[in-house]
Amino acid sequence: MREAVIVEAVRTPVGKGKPGGALHEEHPVDLLARTLKTLVERAGIDPALVDDVIGGVVTQAGDQALNATRSAVLAAGFPESVPATTVDRQCGSSQQALHFAAQGVISGAYDVAIACGVESMSRVPMGAAVLPGSDPFGPGVAARYPEGLVGQGISAELIAARWDLPRAELDAFAAESHQRAARAWKDGEFDREVAWTGVPDETVRPSTTPEILAGLKPAYYADRYAERFPEIGWRITAGNASPINDGAAAVLVMDRDVAERLGLRPRARFHSFAVVGDDPLLMLTAIIPATAKVLDRAGLALADIDLFEVNEAFAPVVLAWERETGADHARVNVRGGAIAIGHPLGASGARIMTTLLHNLEDRGARYGLQTMCEAGGLANATIIERL
């Protein structure tokens, strides 16, 4: 039986997603290309062996249009024979790319594949693909949800209200994310996974405290929502949500026998996969059923999982997930999460997997579970096993 394994994984530092950020001047195609080149150089393989490159990009417009992954493959100097495609499952795009790559290896369609992702939110603003006056939902969705769907910030507010998560708890969670990430950088825990950089993740703020965050104003208050959702307490701020970022990441996936034949060390195997849909109004809660589904498929219990990576799009997303699953907070995002490290949309799935892999190795742990909420009420979940 074929096994899909991870041989190498690298990421960029995550930059501020605005002009002047560390990665702003680099075209997203070139940013991903450098990551791809670093990946195969570290692994020591001929890129001609790669059967496909699958990349996640959320805002496929402007500098990220026209199959940016294929452009990155060419910019990296890979042979023209190496194909590439770009996928969009919103924030989970490069986690979905990981699923496609691993499933292709398991099926026998690929021997060697790369899953990757990039997002330059400083150059291509979130939402830039939606043209003025356009309707990305259409009349069918409007008929099914006549009161209208909402943006992710309002969904995060609804989650905070439904799970009765006070502002102080959200801010404490966010501050801890910064403290964990800052400590990880100080202790050198990110050194192996971050390639060609002289700077750490730019949005990590070691001095962040709950008291500082308590002074921030709510980010999403709007009269029309206040009337429609009187239960909302307006607790989401720029401090307890993920920032706007630039970044890229890439993971080398191959069949275990092929890796060993090439003299490469399989570092982890893909154990189980799940993808689910959930309420598109709450939007960000699908990680709860996704976790249940992937554990069921794996034949594992929550207690079997050593480390969890749950994308910190907003603090209440992870806190609601912890309450529903019963996961031990001490094993969740132990090196900080997106609130501190950042959330370069299309790159985040591969970035988190890169962090999870290295964390499992550094701790001698066995199982890791990664899950991410995605716009539209979607979520991916993945379990890997360190080898």
C-alpha positions as CSV (number, residue, x, y, z in Angstrom):
1,M,0.0,0.0,0.0
2,R,1.4,3.4,-1.0
3,E,2.1,5.9,1.7
4,A,2.4,9.7,1.2
5,V,5.2,11.2,3.3
6,I,6.7,14.6,3.9
7,V,10.4,14.8,3.1
8,E,10.9,18.5,3.4
9,A,9.0,21.7,4.4
10,V,10.1,25.3,4.4
11,R,8.5,28.7,4.8
12,T,9.3,32.3,4.5
13,P,9.2,34.6,7.5
14,V,5.7,36.2,7.5
15,G,5.8,39.9,6.6
16,K,3.5,42.8,7.3
17,G,0.9,43.0,4.6
18,K,1.4,46.6,3.7
19,P,3.9,48.8,1.8
20,G,7.1,48.8,3.8
21,G,6.7,45.2,5.0
22,A,9.7,43.0,4.7
23,L,8.3,41.0,1.7
24,H,6.3,43.8,0.0
25,E,8.9,44.5,-2.7
26,E,9.1,40.9,-3.8
27,H,6.5,39.8,-6.5
28,P,4.4,37.0,-5.1
29,V,5.5,34.7,-8.0
30,D,9.1,35.3,-7.1
31,L,8.4,34.9,-3.4
32,L,6.9,31.5,-4.0
33,A,9.6,30.6,-6.6
34,R,12.4,31.2,-4.0
35,T,10.5,29.0,-1.6
36,L,10.2,26.2,-4.2
37,K,13.8,26.5,-5.1
38,T,14.9,26.3,-1.4
39,L,12.7,23.3,-0.9
40,V,14.3,21.1,-3.6
41,E,17.8,22.3,-2.7
42,R,17.3,21.3,0.9
43,A,15.9,18.0,-0.1
44,G,18.7,17.5,-2.6
45,I,16.4,16.3,-5.4
46,D,16.2,17.1,-9.1
47,P,13.1,19.2,-9.7
48,A,12.5,17.3,-12.9
49,L,11.3,14.4,-10.7
50,V,8.3,16.5,-9.5
51,D,5.1,15.2,-11.1
52,D,3.0,18.2,-10.1
53,V,3.1,21.4,-8.0
54,I,-0.2,22.4,-6.4
55,G,-0.4,25.8,-4.9
56,G,-2.9,27.7,-2.8
57,V,-3.7,31.4,-3.6
58,V,-6.8,33.0,-2.3
59,T,-7.0,36.4,-4.2
60,Q,-6.2,35.3,-7.7
61,A,-6.1,38.8,-9.2
62,G,-3.4,41.3,-10.2
63,D,0.1,39.9,-9.4
64,Q,-1.5,36.6,-8.3
65,A,-3.6,36.0,-11.4
66,L,-3.2,33.5,-14.3
67,N,-2.1,30.4,-12.3
68,A,0.6,32.0,-10.1
69,T,1.9,28.5,-9.1
70,R,2.9,27.7,-12.7
71,S,4.6,31.1,-13.0
72,A,6.5,30.3,-9.8
73,V,7.6,26.9,-11.1
74,L,9.1,28.7,-14.2
75,A,10.6,31.5,-12.1
76,A,12.2,28.9,-9.8
77,G,14.0,27.5,-12.8
78,F,12.3,24.1,-12.7
79,P,12.2,22.3,-16.0
80,E,9.3,23.4,-18.3
81,S,8.0,19.8,-18.1
82,V,7.0,20.3,-14.4
83,P,3.3,21.1,-14.4
84,A,1.5,23.3,-11.8
85,T,-2.0,24.4,-10.8
86,T,-3.5,26.9,-8.4
87,V,-6.4,26.0,-6.1
88,D,-8.7,28.1,-3.9
89,R,-10.4,26.9,-0.8
90,Q,-10.1,30.3,0.8
91,C,-7.9,30.3,4.0
92,G,-7.4,26.6,3.7
93,S,-6.1,26.7,0.1
94,S,-2.6,25.3,0.7
95,Q,-3.9,22.8,3.2
96,Q,-6.2,21.6,0.4
97,A,-3.2,21.6,-1.9
98,L,-1.5,19.3,0.7
99,H,-4.5,17.0,0.6
100,F,-4.5,16.9,-3.2
101,A,-0.8,16.2,-3.3
102,A,-0.9,13.4,-0.7
103,Q,-4.0,11.9,-2.2
104,G,-2.4,11.9,-5.6
105,V,0.6,10.1,-4.2
106,I,-1.5,7.5,-2.4
107,S,-3.6,6.9,-5.5
108,G,-0.5,6.3,-7.7
109,A,-1.1,9.4,-9.8
110,Y,2.1,11.0,-8.5
111,D,5.4,9.7,-7.1
112,V,6.6,13.2,-6.1
113,A,4.5,16.3,-5.6
114,I,4.9,19.7,-4.0
115,A,2.1,21.4,-2.1
116,C,2.6,25.1,-1.5
117,G,1.0,28.5,-1.2
118,V,1.6,32.2,-1.4
119,E,-0.2,35.4,-0.6
120,S,1.0,39.0,-0.9
121,M,-1.7,40.9,0.8
122,S,0.3,44.1,0.6
123,R,0.3,43.9,-3.2
124,V,-3.0,42.2,-3.8
125,P,-5.5,43.3,-1.2
126,M,-8.0,40.8,0.2
127,G,-11.2,40.9,-1.9
128,A,-9.5,42.4,-5.0
129,A,-10.8,39.6,-7.1
130,V,-14.4,40.8,-6.5
131,L,-15.0,43.5,-9.2
132,P,-17.0,46.6,-8.3
133,G,-20.7,45.9,-8.9
134,S,-20.2,42.1,-9.2
135,D,-22.2,39.5,-7.2
136,P,-20.0,36.5,-6.3
137,F,-23.0,34.6,-4.8
138,G,-25.7,34.9,-7.3
139,P,-29.5,34.8,-7.0
140,G,-29.6,31.1,-5.8
141,V,-27.6,31.8,-2.7
142,A,-29.6,35.0,-2.0
143,A,-32.8,33.0,-2.3
144,R,-31.6,30.4,0.2
145,Y,-30.3,33.0,2.7
146,P,-32.7,35.9,2.2
147,E,-31.4,37.9,5.2
148,G,-27.9,37.7,3.7
149,L,-24.6,36.2,4.7
150,V,-22.0,38.3,6.6
151,G,-18.3,38.9,6.6
152,Q,-15.9,36.8,8.7
153,G,-15.5,39.5,11.3
154,I,-19.3,39.4,12.0
155,S,-19.2,35.6,12.0
156,A,-16.4,35.8,14.6
157,E,-18.6,38.1,16.7
158,L,-21.5,35.6,16.4
159,I,-19.2,32.8,17.6
160,A,-18.0,34.9,20.6
161,A,-21.7,35.5,21.5
162,R,-22.9,31.9,21.0
163,W,-20.1,30.4,23.1
164,D,-20.2,33.3,25.6
165,L,-16.6,34.2,25.2
166,P,-15.9,37.5,27.1
167,R,-13.6,40.1,25.6
168,A,-11.0,39.6,28.3
169,E,-10.7,35.9,27.4
170,L,-10.2,36.7,23.7
171,D,-7.5,39.3,24.5
172,A,-5.7,36.9,26.9
173,F,-5.7,34.3,24.2
174,A,-4.3,36.7,21.7
175,A,-1.6,38.0,24.1
176,E,-0.5,34.4,24.8
177,S,-0.2,33.7,21.1
178,H,2.4,36.6,20.8
179,Q,4.2,35.4,23.9
180,R,4.4,31.8,22.6
181,A,5.7,32.9,19.2
182,A,8.2,35.4,20.7
183,R,9.5,32.7,23.0
184,A,9.8,30.2,20.1
185,W,11.8,32.8,18.0
186,K,14.0,33.6,21.0
187,D,14.7,29.9,21.6
188,G,15.5,29.2,18.0
189,E,12.5,26.9,17.5
190,F,11.6,28.4,14.1
191,D,15.2,28.4,12.7
192,R,15.0,25.1,10.8
193,E,11.7,25.9,9.1
194,V,12.2,29.5,8.0
195,A,14.5,29.7,5.0
196,W,16.7,32.6,3.7
197,T,15.8,35.2,6.2
198,G,17.4,37.7,8.5
199,V,14.2,38.8,10.1
200,P,11.6,36.9,12.2
201,D,7.9,37.0,11.6
202,E,7.1,40.7,11.5
203,T,3.8,40.8,13.3
204,V,5.0,39.0,16.5
205,R,4.9,41.6,19.3
206,P,6.7,40.3,22.5
207,S,5.4,43.2,24.5
208,T,1.7,42.5,23.9
209,T,-0.4,42.1,27.0
210,P,-4.1,41.7,27.7
211,E,-4.1,45.1,29.2
212,I,-2.8,46.7,26.0
213,L,-5.2,44.8,23.9
214,A,-8.1,45.8,26.1
215,G,-7.6,49.4,24.9
216,L,-8.4,48.6,21.3
217,K,-11.8,49.5,19.8
218,P,-14.1,46.9,18.2
219,A,-13.3,46.5,14.6
220,Y,-16.6,45.4,13.0
221,Y,-19.3,47.5,14.7
222,A,-22.1,48.4,12.2
223,D,-25.6,49.7,12.9
224,R,-27.2,47.3,10.5
225,Y,-25.6,44.3,12.2
226,A,-26.3,45.7,15.7
227,E,-30.0,45.6,14.8
228,R,-30.0,42.2,13.2
229,F,-27.8,40.5,15.8
230,P,-28.6,42.1,19.2
231,E,-26.7,39.3,20.9
232,I,-23.3,40.5,19.5
233,G,-21.2,42.1,22.2
234,W,-18.6,43.7,19.7
235,R,-15.6,42.0,21.1
236,I,-13.5,41.5,18.0
237,T,-10.6,43.9,17.6
238,A,-7.4,44.2,15.5
239,G,-5.7,42.7,18.5
240,N,-7.6,39.4,18.8
241,A,-7.8,38.7,15.1
242,S,-5.1,37.7,12.6
243,P,-3.3,40.6,10.8
244,I,-2.8,41.2,7.1
245,N,0.4,39.5,5.9
246,D,2.7,38.4,3.1
247,G,4.3,35.0,2.9
248,A,4.9,31.6,1.2
249,A,5.5,28.0,2.2
250,A,6.1,24.7,0.5
251,V,6.0,21.0,1.4
252,L,7.7,18.1,-0.5
253,V,5.4,15.1,-0.6
254,M,6.3,11.7,-2.1
255,D,5.6,8.0,-1.9
256,R,7.5,6.4,0.9
257,D,9.2,3.8,-1.2
258,V,10.2,6.4,-3.8
259,A,11.7,8.6,-1.0
260,E,13.7,5.7,0.4
261,R,14.9,4.6,-3.1
262,L,16.2,8.2,-3.7
263,G,18.0,8.1,-0.3
264,L,15.7,10.6,1.3
265,R,14.4,10.4,4.8
266,P,10.6,10.3,5.2
267,R,9.9,12.6,8.2
268,A,6.1,12.2,8.6
269,R,3.3,10.4,6.9
270,F,-0.1,11.6,6.0
271,H,-2.4,9.6,8.2
272,S,-5.9,10.9,7.6
273,F,-7.8,13.7,5.8
274,A,-11.2,15.3,6.2
275,V,-13.0,18.3,4.6
276,V,-16.5,19.4,5.7
277,G,-19.1,22.1,5.1
278,D,-21.0,23.9,7.9
279,D,-23.2,26.9,8.5
280,P,-22.1,29.6,6.2
281,L,-23.4,32.3,8.5
282,L,-21.3,31.3,11.4
283,M,-18.8,30.4,8.7
284,L,-15.8,29.6,10.9
285,T,-17.1,26.7,13.0
286,A,-16.6,23.9,10.5
287,I,-13.3,23.1,12.3
288,I,-15.4,21.4,15.0
289,P,-17.0,18.8,12.8
290,A,-13.9,18.5,10.7
291,T,-11.9,17.5,13.8
292,A,-14.5,14.9,14.7
293,K,-14.5,13.5,11.2
294,V,-10.8,13.2,10.8
295,L,-10.4,11.5,14.2
296,D,-13.1,9.0,13.2
297,R,-11.5,8.3,9.9
298,A,-8.1,7.9,11.7
299,G,-9.5,5.6,14.3
300,L,-7.9,7.8,16.9
301,A,-9.2,9.7,20.0
302,L,-8.5,13.3,20.8
303,A,-6.1,12.1,23.6
304,D,-4.0,10.4,21.0
305,I,-3.0,13.7,19.4
306,D,0.2,15.2,20.8
307,L,0.0,18.6,19.1
308,F,-2.7,20.6,17.5
309,E,-2.5,23.5,15.0
310,V,-5.7,25.4,14.7
311,N,-5.6,28.5,12.6
312,E,-6.1,31.6,14.6
313,A,-8.2,33.6,12.2
314,F,-9.9,35.1,15.2
315,A,-9.5,34.2,18.9
316,P,-13.1,33.0,19.4
317,V,-12.7,30.4,16.6
318,V,-10.0,28.5,18.5
319,L,-11.6,29.0,21.9
320,A,-15.0,27.7,20.7
321,W,-13.2,24.7,19.1
322,E,-11.4,24.0,22.4
323,R,-14.6,24.1,24.3
324,E,-16.4,21.7,21.9
325,T,-13.6,19.2,21.5
326,G,-12.1,19.3,25.0
327,A,-8.6,19.7,23.6
328,D,-5.9,20.5,26.0
329,H,-5.0,24.2,25.5
330,A,-1.3,23.4,26.4
331,R,-1.1,21.3,23.2
332,V,-2.7,23.9,20.9
333,N,-0.6,26.3,18.8
334,V,2.3,25.9,21.2
335,R,4.6,28.1,19.2
336,G,1.9,30.8,18.7
337,G,-0.6,31.1,15.9
338,A,-1.8,33.4,13.2
339,I,-2.8,36.2,15.6
340,A,1.0,36.6,16.2
341,I,2.8,34.9,13.3
342,G,0.3,36.2,10.7
343,H,-2.1,34.8,8.2
344,P,-0.9,35.2,4.5
345,L,-4.1,33.5,3.3
346,G,-3.0,31.2,0.5
347,A,0.2,30.3,2.3
348,S,-1.2,29.6,5.7
349,G,-2.1,25.9,5.3
350,A,1.4,25.0,4.2
351,R,3.0,27.4,6.8
352,I,1.1,25.7,9.6
353,M,2.0,22.2,8.3
354,T,5.7,23.2,8.2
355,T,5.5,24.4,11.8
356,L,3.6,21.3,12.9
357,L,6.2,19.0,11.3
358,H,9.1,20.7,12.9
359,N,7.4,20.9,16.3
360,L,6.6,17.2,16.3
361,E,10.3,16.4,15.5
362,D,11.6,18.8,18.1
363,R,9.4,17.3,20.8
364,G,9.7,13.7,19.8
365,A,5.9,13.6,19.5
366,R,3.9,11.2,17.3
367,Y,0.6,12.6,16.0
368,G,-0.3,16.1,14.9
369,L,-3.7,17.4,13.9
370,Q,-4.1,20.6,11.8
371,T,-7.4,22.3,11.0
372,M,-8.4,25.6,9.5
373,C,-11.6,27.5,9.1
374,E,-12.4,28.7,5.6
375,A,-14.9,31.2,4.2
376,G,-18.3,29.9,3.2
377,G,-18.5,27.5,6.2
378,L,-15.7,25.1,5.2
379,A,-12.8,23.4,7.0
380,N,-10.0,21.0,6.3
381,A,-8.4,18.7,8.9
382,T,-5.3,16.7,8.5
383,I,-3.5,14.2,10.8
384,I,0.2,13.4,10.3
385,E,2.3,10.9,12.1
386,R,6.0,11.6,12.7
387,L,8.3,8.8,11.4
